[in-house]
Amino acid sequence: MRIAGVQVLVDVPLFHLDRPFTYRVPEALAGQVHLGSRVKVPFGGRRRVDGWVVGRAPDLPSDARDLLRVVSPIPSFGPPGLDLLRWVADRYAATVTDTLRLAIPPRVAAVERPTGQGEPETATEQAGGEAVGERSPTETRVRGLVHSPSSASPPSHPSSSSQTPSPSSPSDPLAALVAGGWAGAVYWRPLPGEDRGARVIALVEAALARGRGAIVVTPEVAAGSAVGDAVRKAFPDAADLASDLSDRRRYRAWAELRRGRRLVAVGGRSSVLAPLDGLGCVVVDDEANFAHKEQRTPRFHAREVALRRAAAARALCVLTGTVPSAEALAAMQAGQCRLLTPDRAAERAARPLVEVVDPDDEGPTAARLHPRGLAAIRAALGRQEPTYVLVPRRGGADPAAPGARTAGQVAAELVRILPGVPVWRLDREVLDPGMVPPWAGQRPGVVVGTVAGVKDHPPLTGCRTVVVVGADTALGQAEVRAAEEAYRTWSRAAAWCGPRGGVGRLVLQTRHGGHHAVQALVRWDPEFFWRHELPRRVELGFPPARRLVLVEGPEPGEATAAMAALSAALGPKVELLGPAAMGRGWRIIAKVEDAESAARSLRPLLAEASRAGSPRMSVDVEPLEVLATPR
């Protein structure tokens, strides 16, 4: 039956226009318009505006205007894809068109070719279809995992030491879950130094063996991703959606996925939105990495989208990491995610050696390095190995502040006490991520760097010695996640050092050796950290006890009106902090019980503010930083 009219989302960056508009389908375009078609339409006083077809129009008004043309032969989404886009927009208080801009690479018409693989989903298939993501009544839930009755029964405790897969299942316990058709979420903590890439490859292979697809999401940092590289090597035909590729390559990869010609997608946070039907598993590697949080609207987190996609597709979501985020911890506590850990004896044997020293024990020393820290550096240099000195602040040496522990200050002092030894700085004032470091190809020396050097740059080749200066500064940062991030950074650096039976070590200088972050590092025990960190978070009302919503605006004069509007929209149970001056604008922090419900409650307010033009505001649902200067 011919479609007389369709509903179109127009690409206009105004929140109150984030709704479908009805257009007539002219006879000439009748066979070209499908659900997800990218079209050109007249809108208001504008002659041509981009838009996307999101459904059939049940009624066609007499004044409906005509579609002008279909822009691309490849529909941008099908019913499940549209459901996901709408969920992301609602979950993060954004518009669907904003979400589409992040989900679809810039179009390159030259890569589009006829599919030859049947008709895409039509707009009529969306109308009246069953809800996406609803589970069949025949499915049952077992210990946080969902399976169909035809699947084999799961182990009661999925762990690498206790799970016994069936003879026909893969030997890898994670891959066995995928091979068995399990759905749900697992947080996997690998052994220190374990080859995560090989385990993820096994997951993807298990999904492909069932005729299902896989998405592997890795943090996009200058250090690259060993997991991402391993997946690309093992599956050279995988759709690579890395943001540093050209528009042509990314759009070609996206188009191949949309046409069903690829079953594996790999890339950064936006790849979690890849148009892959028949999902078998989705992996978010290093789930707590800040790179998984989008900085543009909608400011989604890849972890949350992956959990949603797995639930909707009845697939397995695997989160990896050593120190789980507060949000992953909350999912585990709620029974929505299972913890998969290695055998504790094997983990203790593989953990690195951590020495905790008080910098005041033997009086101040050169560069404020404890003698044991200096001894470790000299021992490493004697083995012809480089060392890394982690400092709390970037910047050069400041004669007016000789006590500042900046990278420049410590590097300058190390040059004096280690004559003839190369000493380099690694911070963003002297070396941008992605640049070739000056020590490449040089003889071993000492690299003095900041947290960014641990997160954004690859590990030093052959480095097995790390000295942490200014650990107390990191613990004392005025941020909600200060202790968590310090512990996570130290864990990353400690993993460079190898198992405790070797010569490598991390020397941590702190006056607070009993702090739970320090003790968790020594024990290599994230559960110990959260047992002591969680009560503090509960007392203060910070994640995961309560969730945060950050609202910012550019005009200080609008802050009071915004505060009143937020109070009315979010209700009496919300706790509002602010407004506070931040940069040239203002900032309000809302503590809420449920972030998703709060985001939905904000939509009418944002639509009205968009319509009226005031107060201007942006929303970040579950920000990772709440006191940082606005970007």
N, C-alpha and C positions, 0 to 999 in steps of 0.2 A: 504494500500500500504506500502511495506517495506521501511523503512528509510535507505538510503544508507550512508548519512553523516550528522553530526551534528556540530553545533558551540559550542565551549567550552571555558568558562572563566577559565584560569589556576590560581591557588593560588600561585602566585609569587609576592613578595612585591616590585614591580618596576612599577612606574606610566606609563611608556611608553609601558608596556605589558598589560595594562588594556583594552583589546579588545578581541573579540572572535577569536579562532583559529579553523580551520576545521579538523575534524577527521572522519575516516571511522568507521562505525558500523559493526563489524563482525557478521556473521550469528548467532553465538552462543548467542549474546547479543541483537538480533533484537527485541525481545519482552519485554526487560527489560529497554530500554532507553526511557525516557520521558522528557518533559520539567521540568527542576529543578533537574534532577537526579544528585546525587553526584557520580563522577566517578574518576578512576585513569587513567592517560594518560602519555605517554612519552613526554618529553618536552626538547628541546635542547639536552644537554648531560646528562640530568637526566633521569633515567629509569622510575621512578614513581613520579608523581606529582598529588596532588588533583585538582579537577576541577568541574565545574557545567555546565550542558547542558543548553544553553540559546536560542536554536532555531535550525531549520533545515538548513542544508547547501544547498543553491540553486545550487551550482556547487561543484563537488568533484574533487580537483586537483589530478593528477596522482601520486604525491608523498605524498598524505595524509597518515598519520599513523593511526594505529588502536587504538580504545579504548581498554584499558586493562581489566577493569572490572567495574561493577556497585557496589559502596560501600554500598549504603543504599537503601532499598526498598521504602523509603518515600521520594518523591520528595521535595526538599527544598522550592520550590515556584511554583506558577502558574502564568499566565499572569499578573494579577493585582499586585502580589507580586514582580515580576521582574520589573514592571514599577515603583513601589515605591522604590525599591533598587537603580535603576538607577537614579531616581530623587534625592534621598538623596546624592548619590555620586556626582552628578553634582552640587547640591545646596551648598555642603560644600567642594568642590574641593578635592575630595578623589576618591578612586577606589571602584568599585563594590565589589571586594573581601574583602576589608576592611569593608565595610558595612555588608557583609554576616557574617563576624566573630562576629560582634556585634549583629546581628539579630538572629543568631542560637546558642543555647547553645552548649557546647562541646558534641560531639556525644557519646552516651552510647549504644552500639549495643545490650546489653541485654534487653533493653526496647522495641526494635522494634519487632512488630508482624505483620502478614498479616492483611490488613485493612478489607478485605471482603466487601468493600463498593463501588465496581465499579472501573473502570480504572481511574487513574489520568490523568491530562491534558497531551497530547502528544506534542512533539516538533512541529508537524505540525499545532497544534491549535494556536501556537504563530505566525507563518508565515502568513502574510496577514490579521491578525485579526484587528478589529477596535481599534482605539486608546483608551487606558484606561483613564478613568476620564473625557471624553468628555460628556457634557450634551446633552440630547435629545432636538431637536428644539422645542418640545411642552412645555418645562419647562419655567417658568417665574420667575423673580426675584422681590421680594417684600421686601423693607426695609432691605436689606442685607441678607435675607433668601431666599432659593430656594425651591420651591415646585412644584408638578405636578398638573395639572388642576383638578384632582380628589380629591385633598385635600381640607379641609375647609379653608376659608380665614383666614389669621393670624390677630392677633391684630396689630394695627398700631404701638404701642409702647409696646414691650414685657417687662412687669415689674410685680413684684409680687403684686402690688397694683391695676394695671389697667387691667390685662389680665383676661378675663372671658372665661374659657374653655367651650366647648360644654357639654351637660349633660352626654354624653358617654365618655368624656375625663377624665383623672385623675385630681384630684383637685389641684395637684402641677403644677404650670405653666410651669416649666422646663419639667416635665414628659409629660405634655400635648403637648409640641412641638414634642417630640419623638413619642408619640402615634399618632399624626397627620401626621407623615411622613415627617416632615420638614427637610430641609438640610441647612446648613450654620453654623455660629459660634455665640456663645453667651458668653459674659463675665459676670459671676454671682458674685456679691458681697454679701455675706451672712451678716446677722446681727451679731454683736459681740456676741460670745458665742453660736451661732446657731449650731445645730447638722447637720453638713455638710454630715456626713455619711448617715443619714436617707434620705436626699434629693438625694444623689447619688444612693442609693439603689432604690429609686423610678424611677430614670432615667433608670437604668439597667432593672428593671421589665417592664417598658414600652417598651423597645427595645425587650425584650424576648417575650412579648405579641404579638408583630408583627412578630415574627419569625426571628428577627434580632439579631445580636450579639452586645457586648459592650466591650470596653477596658477602664480600669480605671488606670491611670498613677499617681502615688503618689511619692513625693520626698523621696528618701532613705537616711534617717538620723538616728542617734542613737536613737532619740526620738521616732522613729517609726511613723506610720501614723494612726490616728484614723479613717480616711476615708478608708484606705486600710484594716484595721482590721475589720471594719463594713461590708465591701463588702465580705471579706473572711468568716465571720460568717454567713451572710445572704445567701451566695451561696457557700456552702462547696465543690461543685464540680467544682468551678472556676479553671481555669488554672493559677496557681501561678508561676510567673516568677521572683520573688524576687531574687536579686543577692546573698543574703546570704544563699540561699538554696544549697543543694548539686547538682553537675552536673546531677546526676541520676534523681532527682526530677524535675529539670528545663527542662531537655531534655524530660522527660516523659510528662510534661505539654505542651511543644512545640509540640511534636508529636501528642498529643490528639487534639490540635487545628488544626494542619495541616490535620489530618484525618477527621475533621469536627465533632468530638465527644464532643467538648466543645464550648460554645457560649459566655463565659465570660472569659476575661483575666484581671489579676491585677498584678501590679508590679511596678518597677522603670522605669527609662527613656527608657531602651531597650524594654520594653513591648509595646511601641508605634509601634514597628515593628512586633508585633505578627502576625502570619499567620492566620488571622481571616477573612473569607469571609462573605458577607452579613452583613456588619457593619451597625448598627443602630445608635450608639452614641459612642463617645470617649470623656473621661473626663480627663483633666489635672488639678489635684488639686494643689493649691498654685503655679500657673504657673510661678511666678517670682522667685521661689526658685532656688538658684544656682545649686542645686542637679539635676535639669532637664537638665543641660548642660553637654554633654559628654566630657570627658577629653582626650579620645583617638581618633585617626583618624577613621572615620570622626567625627568631633566635632559638631555633630548636637544638636539642641535643641528640646526637646520633644514637645514643644508648636507648633513649625513650622511644624513638621512632622504630628502632630495630625490635624492641619488645612488642610494640604495637603490630608491626608487620608479621612477626612470627605468630602472634595470637590470631590475627585475621586469616593467615594462610595455613594455620595449624602446622606450623613448622617449628624447628628448634632454633632458639636464639642462644648463642654462646658469647658471654662476656669474659674477657681475659684481663688479668692484672695480678699484681702482687698485693697491693693495698687497695681494697675496694673503696669506691666513693661512698659518701653518705647515702646517696640515692640507691646504689646497688645494695648497700647494707639494709636499707628499709625494705627493698623488694624481697630480700632473703628473710627478713624477720616476718614479713607478711605472708610467707609461703608462696610467693610468686616466682621465686628464683631459688634453685638449689645450689648449694656450695659443693664444688668438686675439688678436693685437695689431694696432694700426693701423700704417701705414707709419711708419717711424722718423723720416723727414724731416718728415712732417706732425705727428708727436707733438712733435718738438723745436720746431717753429714755434708750436705751440699751448700749449706749457708756459709757466707764469707765470715772471716774473722774481723770483728769490730773491737777496737780498743778505745775506751772512753777515758779521757784524761782531763784533769782540771788545769786550765792555763795558769792558775795562781799557785800550783803545787810547789814549783821550784823557782818562783819569781818570774818577772817579765824577761822574755828572751827576744832575740832579734826576730823581727816580723811577727812578734807575739806567737811564734810557733813553739809548742811544747818540745822539750828535748827529744821526747819519743817520736814526735812528728818529724823533726829534723833527722833523727836517726833513720826513720823509715824512708825518707826521701833519699838520703845518702846511700842506704842499702840498695834501693831500686836503681839508682844511677850506677852503682857498682856492678849491677847485673846487666847494665846497658839497657835499662827499661825506663820509659818516661813516667812521670808522676803528674798527678793533678791535684792542685790546691784549690779547694772550693771556698770562696769568700762571699760575704753577704751583700756587697755593694759593688756596682760597676763604677767606673770613673778613674781619673788619673790621680797621681800623687799630689796632695795639697799640702804645701809647707805650712800653711796656717792651721791645719788640723792634722798633726802628725799621728794622732791616735785613731784616725778613721781607718777602718779595715776595708778600703777600696781595693779593687784589683790592681790599680796602678801603684798604690802605696805598698802593698805586699810584694808585688813584683819587683819594685825598686829596691826594697830591703833584701830580698832574696838574691838579687844580683850582687849585692855587697858581701853577703855571707857565703855565697857559693861561687867564688871567682872561677871564671872559665867555663861555667855551666850555662848553656842557653836557657833563658827564661823568657817566656812569651805571655802576653795577655790575651785572654779570650773573653771579651764582652762586646756588646753591640756598638760601643763607641769606637772600637778599632777593627772589628771583623763582623761583617754582616753574615747572617745565616746563608749558607750556600757558597760562600767564597772559599777558595782554596786556602787552607791555613798556612801560615808562614813556616810552621815546623814540618810540613810535608817534605819528605826526602832528606831531612836534616838528622843529625845525630841526636840521641835521646837527651831530653832536658826536662824542664819543669814548666807546666802550663798553669797559669793562674787565671781562674775563670769564675763566673757567677753561675747561678741556677740555670740560666739560659744555655750555658755551655754543656750542662748535663742533659737538658731536655731537647735542645734544638740542633746540636751538633753530634756527629757520630763519635762513639768512644775512641779514645786514643789507641792506636794500634800498639798492642803489647803492654798497655798500662794495667798494672795490678796493684798500684799503691795510690790511695786517695787520702788527703788530709783535709779535714773540714775545719776551717777557721770561722769563728763568729756564729756557731750554732745557736747560741742564745739570742742573737739578733733575729735569726729566722723564726725561732719559736715565739718571739715577742712581737711579730708583725701585727698591726691592727687590722686583721682580717679574720673572718669567720673560720676559714679553713687553714689558718697559719700553721698550726701544729701538724695537721693532716698532710699539707703540701710539703712541709719540711721533712717529715718522715718518708714521704713518697720519693722525694728527691734524693735523700740519703740512700734509700733502698736501691734506686737506679744506679747511683754511683758505686754502691757496695757490690752490685752484681758484676762490675768490671773486674773485681779483685779475685774471683775464682773461689773455690771451696776453702774452708778453714784449714785443711791439711796442707795447703800449699804455702808459698812464700808471700802471697798477696795479703793485703790488709787495708782496712779503712780506720784511720785515726780520727776520732771525733773529739774536738776540744769544747768542753762545756762546763759551766759552773753548776749545772743542774743535771747531774748524772742520773738522778732518780726520776726524771721526767718520763712519763709513760711513752712518749715518742722515742726517746733514747733507749729505754729498756725494750720496747718492741723491736727496735732495730737489732739490738744485741741478741735477743731471743729469736729473731726472724719470725715474729708471731703477730700478724695483723689483728687477730682476735683479742690479744692482750691490749693492743692500742685502743680498739673500739670499746672494750669493757671499761676503760678509764676515761675515754673521751666522751662517750655517749652521755653519761650523767651531766657533764658540764653543758653539753648542747641542749639537753632537756631543760635544765635550769634556766638557760638563757633564751630558750625558745628559738633555737637555730636548727637548720637541717641536721639530721632527718626528723627531729621532733616536730618542727613546723617548717613549712615551705616559705620561700621568699619570693616576692614580686617587686621588681625595681621599676619605678616610674620616674622618668626624667623629662625636663622641659627646658627650652632655651630662654624663656622670658621670666625673670624673677617676679615681675608683677602679676603673673598668672598662678603663682605657687599656692596662694591661699584658696583660690577658687578650685584648683585641682585637688587640694587636700579635702575640701568639703565634698566634691563630687566623688572622690574615691571612697570616702567614708560611707556615703549613701549607697554606692554601687556594691561595696563588699560586705556591708552589714555590720552589726554591733560586735561580732566576735573577732573581727580583724583588729590587729594592733598596728597602727600606723606610726612610723618614726619619721619625723621631719615636719615640714620641708627644711632641707638644709641647702645652703649655697654650695654649688659644686661647679668649679670653672666659672663661666659666665651665666650659668643657668641654675636650676634647682633639682633636687633629688628627694624622692620619698620612697621609703622602704616599707612594704606591707608584709607582715607576718600572718600567714593564712594556714588553715588546716589542710586544705587540698588545693594544689596549684591548678589543676585542670578546671575545677569548679570556679576558682577565682578568675581564671582567664576568660571563661564563658560569661561570667558576671560583668566583666569589663567591656564586652563587645558593644552593648547599647551605649555606654558612656563614650567609647571611642568613636562610634558612629555619629553621635550627637555633636561631639567636639569637632569632628571632621566637617559636619554640615554647617556648624556655626563659625568655624575657623578659630575657635578658642575654647578651652586652653589647649595649646599645642603640647603634645606629649608623646613619648615613645615608651614601650613596655618591654621589659625583659623578664620573662617568667623563669624562675629558678636560675638567677645569675650565679656565676661562679665567683665573682668578686662584687662586693657591694660598697667598698670604700675607695676603690681605685678611681683615678681621674677619668672622666668620660673620654672615650676615644673620638 
